[in-house]
Each structure stands twice: as structure tokens, then as C-alpha cells.
Amino acid sequence: MHIDLGWTIQEWQDAYRSAALTPRDALPALLAQYPADDPAWISVITPAQLQQQLEALDTLLASVGGDLSQLPLYGVPFAAKDNIDFAGIATTAACPEFAFLPEQDAFVIAQLRKAGAVLMGKTNLDQFATGLVGTRSPYGEVPNSFKPEYVSGGSSSGSASVVARGLVTFSLGTDTAGSGRVPAGFNNLVGLKPTRGALSNSGLVPACKSIDCITVFAYSVDDAASVLQVAEAFDPRDPYSREADLSAPRSLPAQPVFGIPASIPWFDDQQAEAAFAAAKQQLLEMGITFKEIDFSPLFEMAALLYEGPWVAERMAAVDDFYRQQPDAINPVVRAIIEKAANFTAVDTFKAEYRRMELLRIANDIIGSVDALCVPTSPTIYTREQMKQEPILFNSHYGTFTNFVNFADWCALALPGPLRADDLPAGITLIAPTWQDIALVEFGRRWQAFAPWTRGATGKALPVTAAPRHDTPAGWIRVAVVGAHLSGMPLNTQLIERHALLAEQTTTSADYRLFALPNSTPPKPGLLKVAAGEGAPISVELWDMPLTAFGSFVGLIPPPLGIGNLTLADGRTVKGFICEPWALQGARDITEFGGWRAYIASLKS
């Protein structure tokens, strides 16, 4: 059996529900397709370990009476960074001499497995999660999934790579200073870095224990949000675990104000600069307003992480091992953590006082906008270039990531326009504590407005509805019923005008649908009839900028036009109508309930 790589969570669920596949068929076949000697993996599960998980999955399914809806991640393959414990597989943190065999799963992995997810292996990382490059590992450098001569980003390099190439559907990484975001930006993925403490760190080998976050890599915002929803729970075993603040905003305004840096150090990378400019233009077309902000206080706070006494927290994480086997540690990693000797306890308190002063300023900055919007990284280097300046170039990647956990904020890395050299770039949105869901909500809007492909697979993602019920100012909602539906031949006329799919619904029961004769491509005609003589007809509602509406209407040929449609809930929207004379000789297809079902019947 050959498994198509790069499925979303929904596609796995659909396949299992249709009985076209079972995990016992699909996952061994998927495992067999993994390339040999892949540096993205440190450990791939054995067939016996997979069999154990499949047996546990059978027991889990039986416990819910076979109801797959109770297991939102049933049979979905995932991977975890190899500083997160999985019982029965050694945790190495990319240091073989440090390795140990955990007796139980990390809290987050246990949550995912209870929802039906199946772990396929542990992924490579910058050793002890120290770096943003993906090259500091004795298990090999992880190449960029688009161009192998470039870095993949780190430290969660392997976790990003295996998703980007379609080997698993999602993966877990970690983020202290950007490791859940930079690899997402470099590999065309969504990187969700939640609020500190939202995901438990029990079973995590820490880098900086007080600010570490477990993160999610996925193709789509929906998938990342689904994993977060399953994994998020208060864990009394983790002293840094926190209950979510349910009073925090769960959405951004329809036309938010984003704070952007007044000045960006691009490090002579004109292609990165152009990619961010293209992303900003798309955001403007969505109705976003930009406010330029001086990021100097944020940069000063970020400098405390690697140039101040917090580097001692990295030493605290590996102190015993360092004392016993210092030569087993990667030289660049060791040079970083040995900086701990340069600071005293007094220095630490002074730095904390300064951090709190800067945090007051930082919170005023982010409070003046709805979110911050930054390039995920202002540049990217080749693996060869990284050997020349391993610490300096690493710091360039962290320009807009290092301060986020220090400030106790959340962030969402999103794919954006590709660079001119076809490398991914991406943008990152940053919001205050516990506004993770608000970022997710806007991320869905961005995905609907400027869709991307699945990592490096080149495959398009399914069209998603923008999660918005109220049409923002300057936009108009249009109901489409036929060839303009998502996936249909004329849908591109909507996409080209930056229309967003807002909702799938039906008309009121006062309509009949006809297949128009001699139309290319085939089109339907919708006719309003007397009460009781029609039926609900499936429609999609799309929000379109008013500035594009006129050109859209100009494309509509007679006998079709735009008029007012009544929906099942009584709302009235603009939508396609047909002149009655054109329906003479047309086939009445009302019984199908919509154009998509009628077209499907012709193919069966």
C-alpha cells in the first residue's frame, strides 16, 4: 500500500470514517515509506513499537464505543522533538552521551495519544535546544526542505522538516527564543507558540525552564489549533503550568491595527525584505492598518536572554552532565552555556529588575495595537555560511523572536509570499498573554485570503472559510451557487479579487435550481418561487472588497445577474439570480439540493 504524503488531520479522519483506510493498514505503510538515513529523525519507531500503539488505539476506540468523533486525532501520525519524552524511546536532546530511557510519556504526548494520535518518531534538534539553525547536532545537519544548501532553522529543525515533507501531519517542537517559529518560517509551515504554561512541560528536557514552551508545527491553522485544543490542560506536576484566562479576547477586530517595526535590520537580504513587503501589501488589501513602532525596548529585553545572566538557566538544565562530560557537548553550544560563569547572583537580580522595567514599556507598546506583525526572520543563510559565523548569524534569526517568551506573550508564525529565490519567508503575529485563540482566528482569515501550499509538498490546502460572521466595513457578502463554488471552474474569479469564504449555508425554501442548457462551463440558474413550491439550495457566502465588486459583476454573462437572495435564517445577501426566460428547456435539478451534488451525480 502507498500512502499519499501530506494529509491534514481532516483528510485522515475522512479516510478512516469512510472505511477506505484503517490505522493498521495505513501507518505501517507510511512508516515503510520513510527514507533511510534521514537526518531529520533521531529515532523512528520500530514496527513492534508501532504495533503497541495500534493495540492501544484499538482499546481506546473500544472505550468510546467505536465513536470516532470522540477521538479527534484518531490514527493521525505525528512526531516529537527529541527533548520531549515518549515511554520506551530514548530521549537524547541530540546528545548521545546524555540519553536516557523515560518510563512515561510527557504530559503533552499523553494528551495527544488519549485523543488517538500515533507517534512515528523523535526528531533532530540543535543540541539541548540551543540554537536557531538546525546544524548543531551529532546526528547530522537538517537541511532546508525547499533548498538543502540552506538551514532548516532550529532548534526544532527535525520537527519542521518531517511535517514540511509530508512524513507526518503535525509535530511538537519547543520554543525558548524562537525555535517553534523560525523553522516554521523557513519551511512554509504554521508554527503555533502558545502562552507560556498553556502546554505542560512535564517530560521536557528544558533549555531555560522558566520560559520554555512546547509548540506545534502543522500545514494549516486549523490543524495547529486542533492540536493545541487537545494538548492544552493544567498539569499540577509542572510548576509552570497555568490555567488559561478565559476572559482574554478570542478574536481580533475585523480590521485590526498591527504594530510593525519602524526599522528592520535586513542584513543585506533584499529578498527577505521584498517578501515581507508583499505580505504587508496583502494585509493592507484585507483592511489591516499598520502602526510603526520603535522596537528598541523589545530588542534590549531580547539581549538579556543570550547576553545576560539568563544563559545561566541553560547551564542549570545540564549542569550535572556538563561537570561529568563537558567534551560531549557541541562546541558552539558549550561556548554559549559556559557564559554562565560571567554572571553573579547580583547581576541576575539587576537584570531581572531591568527586564521588568522593559516589560512595562513592552506591554504599553503591544497594548497600543491589536497585535504585532513582524517577519519571522529577517534573513536566511546557507549551511556553509553558518559555519563561518555560527553565533552571530544565529542571533540574526532571533531578531523578532527572542523577546516574546520574556514578555510572556503568544505568537503564531504563518506562511507568506515566497522569496524571489523560492525559499519560504513567512510572517509572525504576536499578541499579549492568553490571546492565542485570537491569533488563531486571524490566522484562519490570512489562510483564506492568501492560501499557501502544504510545507514543501507543493500540494494545495483545502479552501477554508474565514471564521467571520459579520462583514467588515468596505466589504460585501455575495452568495454563489454554481461554477463559482470553491473548487469549481470560475472560483478563481473570487480568489483573484481576494474574496474570503465566510460560510456555507442554504437559501430559504423558496427557490428552485436549474441546469442551464448550452452554457460553458456548465452553470445553474436559481429562480425564486412562491412559498411552498421550492426547497433550500446550498450556497457559499464569500466576502469581497467593495473595490473589487464592480469588476466581478462585469464578468457575469446574461441570463445571470446579481440580485438579493434570502437565506434559510432570514438574512438577505447579494447573490446570483437568473432571468426566467432562460429556464425554458432547462433541467430542474432542485432535488439535488445544490450544484455540487448535481455535478457529482453526472460523474457517478
N, C-alpha and C positions, 0 to 999 in steps of 0.2 A: 504493500500500500504506500502511495506517495501522498504526503500531507502538504497542502499549499501553505507556504510560509507567509507570515504576516497577518494572521487573523486578529480581529478585535475580539473583545470579550463577547459582544453581542453575536458575532458570527460563530464563535464556539458554542454559545448557548443555542442558537438556532439549529446548528447541526445536530447537537445532542437531542434536542426536543423533537426533531423530525425523525429521529432514529437512523439518520444517514450514517452516523458515527457513534461509537461508544468510546469512553476513555481507554478501555482495554485494547481497542483497535488502534486508536489514533496516536496515543502518547508513545508507545513503543516504536511505532513507525516514525514519529517525529524525532525521537532520540536517535534512531538509526541514521537519520539524515544529517546529523551534526558533523561538521568537518573535523578531521583529525588534526591534532596539534594546533588547536585554535588558542592563541594567547589571551583571548577574552575570558576563557574559563580557567579556574584553578582546579575545580573538581566538577566533573559531570557525574550524575548519579549512575550507578550500575543498573543493569536490568533487574537485579534482585531488589535493589532499593526502590526502584520504580514499582515493582510488584507489591512491595509492602505498602506503598502509598495507595495503590489501586485497591488493595484489600481494605484498607482503612476507609477509602472513598465509598466502597460498596456498603460498608457498615454504616457510614454516615448517611447515605441515601436511604437505607432501610429505616433509619431512625426518624426520618421525616416522611415516612410512608411513600417514598418514591416521588415526592413532590419537588421537582427541580427548582421551582420558584423560591423554595426555602433555602437554596444553596446558590447564591448569586455568582459564585466563581467556580461552579461545578466543572471539574475537568479542565480548567484553564491553566496552561503551563506558565510558570514564572521562574525567575532566577533571583538570587540574593547576593549582594556584595559579601565577600568572604571575611568580613569582620562582624557578621551577624550569624548567630548560632542556629544550626539545624542539627537536631539529635542524630548521631550516627555518622556525621561527616565532619572531618577535622576543620576547625576554624584556624586559619593561618595568619590573617591580617597581612598577607603577602610576605610573610617571613617564615620559612620552613622550620627554623630552629625554635620559633615561638609557638608552633602549632600545638593544639590540644583538642581532645575529643569531647564535645559537650554532651551532657546527659539528657538535656531537654531543649526544645525549640525556644528561640527568642519569643518574647510575648507577641510581637507583631506577626511573626511567621505562624505561630499557633492560631492567631485570629484568622489569618488567611486560609489556613488549612481547614479550620472549622467551617469556612464558607465554601469549601470544595476545591480550592486551588491546589495545584500539584507542583512541587519544586523540582526543577530539572537540573539544577547545579548551582555552584558557588562561583562568583566571578572575580576576576583580577582587579587590582586596585593599586594606586600609589601606596607604598608600604606604610602601614599604620595610619592610613588615610591622611598622609601628609603630602599634599601637592595638588595641583590643578591640571596635571599634564597627562597622566596615564603612561609614563615611561619609567617610573621608579619602582620596578618590581623584578625580583629574580625569576619570576615566571614568564617574563617577556614583556616587551612594549606592546600596548594595544593600539593598533593603527586606526586612523580615522575611517569610518565606514564608507565615506564617499571617495576619499583620496588617501591611500595608505601611507603616502610620504608625510602626511600631516599628523599631528597629535589628535588623539580622540578626546582629550580633556580628562581631567581626573578630579578627585581621586577615584570616583565611581566609574572608571573607564570601561571595565568589562560589562557592567550592568547596562550602560548605554549601548554598547556595541551589540550585545546579543538581542536587544529589542530592535535596534535600527536595522539589523539584518534579517529580522523575522524569525529568529530561533525560539523566542518566547514572546508572549503577548504583553507582559509588563515585567518590571523588575524593581527591586529595592536597592537604593543607594543610601549614602549618608551625606550630610552637609554640615560642615563646621564653618567654612568660609566661602562656599560656592560649589562644593563638589556634587550637589544634586542639580545644579543649574548649568554650569559651564559644559559638562558632557552632553547635556540636552541640546544646548545651543550649537555645539559642534557636530551633532549627529541628527539634527532635524526632528527632535522629539519634544514632547511635553515633559517638563521637569517640575514636579509639584513639591515645594519645600514648605511644609506646614508650619504653623506656630510651634515654637519650642514646647515640648511636653504634650503635644496633641497625640503623637505616636510614642508609645513607651520605648525606652532604650534598654529595658531589661534584656540581657542576652546580646548586647552590643559591646565589642571591644572599643572603648572610647578613644577619641583623639583629644578633644577638650570637653570633658564630661559635662560641664555646666552649660555648654551652648550647642552640643551636638543635636542633630535632628536626623531621623530616618526619613528618607524621601522616596518618591515614586517616579519612575520613567514609564511612559506609555506613548502610543501613537496619537491618541485623541484626548481631549479634555474630559470627555465623559468617562473614558476608561480610568484615567488618573483619579477622578473624583469617586468612582465606584470603589477603587482600592482603598482610598482614604476612608470612605464611609465604613467599610468592613473592618479596617485595621484600627481605627480610632476608638480608644476606650481608656478609661482611667485605670492605671495599674499601681496598686499600693506598694508593690515591690520596688518600683522605680521612684526614688525621692524627687525626681524632677518631673514626674508625670503630673498633669493638671487636668481638671475638669474644664471643658470648653465653656466659654462665655456665650450663652445662647442669646444674649441681648445685643451682641455685635451685629452690625449691618450685614445682611446676607446678599446684597446686590449693590451694584454701582448705579448711579443715575443713568437715565437713557442717553444723555450726552455729557459724560463726565469731563472733569478737568484733570489732566495728567501733568504732574511736575516732571520736567525733563532737565538734564544738566545744562547750565548756561554755557559751559565749556567742556568739551570731551577730548581727552588725550587719545588720539587715534594711533599714535606710534607709527606714523607714516603709512598707515594701512588705508589707502583710499578706497579699496573695495569694501571694507567693513563700513566706512563712512557712508558710501553710496547705498549700501544695503539698508542701513538704519534710516537714511533719508527717504528711501522708498517705503519703508514701513510707516514712517511718520505721515507720508502723503496718504497712505491707505487709511490710517487712523483719522486723518482730517476728513476724508470722504465719508467716514462713519459718523461724523459730527462731533468728534473729540476736540476739545480746546486744550492747547498747551500753555503751560506757565513755566518760564525759565527760572531755574532755582540755582543758587550757589551751593554746590555740594561740598565745599571746603570743610564744614564741620563733620560731615559724614566720612570724608577721606581721613581726617585726623583721628576719628574714632576707629576706623579700619586699621590705621597704622599701629594702634595699640595691640592688635591681635598677634602680629608677627614681629613687631619691633619693640614690643613692651613685655611686661612680665607674664602675660598670658601664655607665652611659649612654655613657661614652667608647667602649665597644665598638661601639655603634651609629654613632658618628662614624667609627670606624675602617673600618666597612663602606662608607661613602660619602664618605670624606674627599676624595679627588681630585675627585669630581663636585661636592661642596659648595664646594670652593675655586673651581671654574670657573663654576658656575651655581647659586648659593645660592637665587636667586629662583624657580628651577624646582621647589623643594621645597615641599610643602604647609606653610602657616604653622604649623599645630599640630605637625606632625612636625618642622619645623625648630626650633621652640621647645624641643622635647624633646631633640633631639640636641645643640643648642647648649649645653645644661647641662654638656657635657663640659668646657668651659672653666673650670668652677668647681672642678675637682679636679686635684690634683697626683699625681705618682707615689707620693709618700709617703702621700697619702690612700688610694691604691689598695691599697698593701700593708697599711695599717692596717685597711681594710675587709675585705680577704681574711682577715686574722687573726681578725677578729670573725666573719666567715662560718664559719670552721672551728670556732670555739667554739660557735656556734649549731648547726652541723651535728652536733656531738657530742650536744647536747641533743635535737635533732630525731630522730636515729637511735634514741636511747633511747625517745623518745615512740612512734615507729612500731613499735619492737620490742616494745612492751608490748601490742600488739593484732595482729590478723591483717591489718587494713587500716584506712585512714582512710575515712570516708564523710562527704561534705560536699555542700551544694547547689552545683551547677555555677556558678551566680552567685546572689548574694543579692537581686538586683533586675534590672529591665529598664526602659529609658527609651525614649520616643519619639524619633524623629529630630529633631524640633523641640526637645525638651528638651536633647538633646546639644549643640545649638548654643549653649545658654546656659552650660553648664559642661563643655566638651569634655574637659578633663583630669581634673577631679575625678570626674565620673560614670564616665569610663573606668576610673579606679582602683577604683571600687566593683565593677565586673565582675571585677576580678582578685583580689578578696579571698582566694579559696581556690585560686587558680591560680598566682600569681606565684612562690611558693616552691618549686614542685615540681621544676623543672629545676635550680634552685640546689642542691637537696638530692640531685640525681641519682636521683630516683625515677621510677616509671612511673605512668600514670593512665589510667582508662577512664571517659569520660563516657557516661551511659546515660539514655535517656528514662525519665521517671517520670510520675506523675499530672499532668494538665494543671492549670493555674491556673483559678480561677473565671471568668476572662475568656477562657478557651480558648487562652491562649498557652502554649507549652511552658515547662517549667522544667528538670527533669532533676536527676540526682544524679551525683556523680563519686566513684569509688573510687580510692584512692591506695595504692600498695604500694612496698616497697623495690626497689632496683635488680635488674633481670632477673627480676622476678616478673610480667612481662607476661602469660604464659600462665595464671598463677593467677588474675589478674583476668579474663581471657577466660573461663575455666572458670566463675567465679561469675557473670559477665555472662550466660552462657547460662542459668544457673539463674534469674536475675532475669527474663530474657526469657520463659522458660517459665511463671514464676509470675505475672508482671504484664505480659502482652504489650501491645505498642504498635502503632500503625499506621506505615506507611512515610512518614516525613517529613510533608509537608503534603498528600500524595495522598489520605489518608483510607482507603487500602486496607490490609486486614489482612495481616500476615505469616503465612506457613505455620506451623502448630503445630510446635514443635521439642521434641525430647526433652531433658530435663535431663541433663547429662553426669555421671550418678552411678550407680554400680552397687550401692553399699551404702546401704540405707535408714537414714536417721539416726534417732536416738532420738526418740521421740514421734511417729513417722510409721508408716504401714503400707502395704505394697505390695499393690495389687489388680490382678488381670488382668481385662481387659474384652474381649469377643469380638464384640459386636454393635452395638446402637444407641448405645452409649457410646463407640465408637471416635472418634478425632479427626475432626471434620467431619461426624459423624453426628448425628441429631436430639437425642439425650439426652446428648451430650458436655458440654453446659452444666452438667449436674448435677455433673460433676467440676470444671469450671473455677470454678464458684461456691464450691466448697469448697477452692479454692487447691491442688488436686491438680496434680502435676507429671508430665508424660510422661517416664518414665525409660528406656523401652526398647521396641523392637518385636521380638518373637520368636515361637516356636511352642510349642504343648503337646508333650508326648510323643506317640508314635504310638498311644496307647491311647484315642483319642476319636473320636466321630462328631458331625457338626454337622447340625442340622435347622432348617428354616424353620417356625416355629410358625404354625399357621392362626389367622386371626381376631385378630391382635394389632395394636395401633395405638400407636405406629408399629411397622412390622414388626420382629420380634425373632427371634433364633435360640435354639435350645436345645442345650446342649452335654452330651453323655452319655459317661461313661466306660464302656469296653467291655473285653472280655478282650484280652490281649496278642495282637497279630497281626490283630485284627479292626477296627482303627481306622486313623487317619492323623494326622500333625501338623496342627494347626489354628492359623492366625495369631491372635495376641493382642497387645494393647498392655498394658504394665505401667505403672501410674500409682502414684505415691507420694502419699498423702493424710495430712494431720494426723489423729492419733488422735481429737482433739477433734471432728472433722467426720465420722468414720466412722459413728457411730451414726445420724446424720440421713440419711446416704447409704443405708445398709441399709434404713432405714424407707421409702424411696421405691420399693423393689424389689417389684413385684407378683408373686403366685403365677401360674404354677408355678415362677417363677425364684427363686433364692436365692443366698446366698454360702456357698461351701464351700472345700475345698482342691483346687487344681489342680497337676498335675505338669507341669513344663516339659521341653523337649527335653533340657536339660542336667542334669536330675535335681532341680533346685530345686523346692520346694513353696511356693506362694503362695496367698493368698486369691483367689477368683475366682468367676465366675458358673457356677452349675450349674442343672440343670433336673430337675424331678420326672419320672420315666419315664412315668407315666400320661398326661402331657400330649403325648407324642410320637406317640400313636396318630393316624394320619391326617396326620402332619406329613411334609413332603418331606425326604428325606435329601439334603443338599447337600454332603456331605463331599468330593466330587470337586472342588469349587471351592477347597478349601484354606483358606477363610475367608469371613467375611460380606461383606467389601468386594468381593471378586471376584464373589460371587453377586449382589449388588445391581447391580454393573456389567453383569452378563450380562442382567439384566432390562431395562436401558436400551438395549442394543445391538440 
